[in-house]
Amino acid sequence: MRFIVDLEYGADGVHGLVTREGEHRAEPFHGWLDLLRVLETPDTRGYPWDVP
């Protein structure tokens, strides 16, 4: 998966927008941990309780 990250760094930390490949809507983030959350790929393997 590819991402376009529009990152701004200032006195109050980082913020910006992340656009996933194939999507037209950007998702905002505020801070490094929030950026990592946005970059995580969704788990599409099924429901957690299906895994033994």
N, C-alpha and C positions, 0 to 999 in steps of 0.2 A: 504494500500500500504506500502511496506517495501523499505528501502533504505540502501545502504552501503555507509557510508561517510568516506572517507580517508582525515582526517583533519590534517593540519600542521599549527602550530602557531609559529611565529617568530617575530623579531623586526619590520617587515613591516606589521604585522597583520596576518590574517588567509587566507589560500588558500588550495585548494585540489580538490578532485574529488567526484562526487556523481553518484552512479549507481542505477537505479531504478530496482525493482524486475522484472525479466523476460526480461531485456534488457542486451545486451552485451557491449554497448557503454557507457562509463562514460562521464559525463558532468562536465567541470571544473568550479570552482567558485573562486572569489577573493574578500574577505571581508564578514562580517556577513550578510549584506543586500543582497548580491548576493547569498549567501547560502540559505537564506529564499526564494528568488525568485525561485531557482532551486528546492526547496522542495515543492513548491506549486503544488497541483495536477491540471492537466488541467481540465477546466470546460467542461464536455461533455454533459451537459443538452440540448444544442441547441444554437441557435443564441440569443444574448442578446435582440434583438428586438422582439423575439417570446414571451417574458415574459410580461404579461399585467401590 
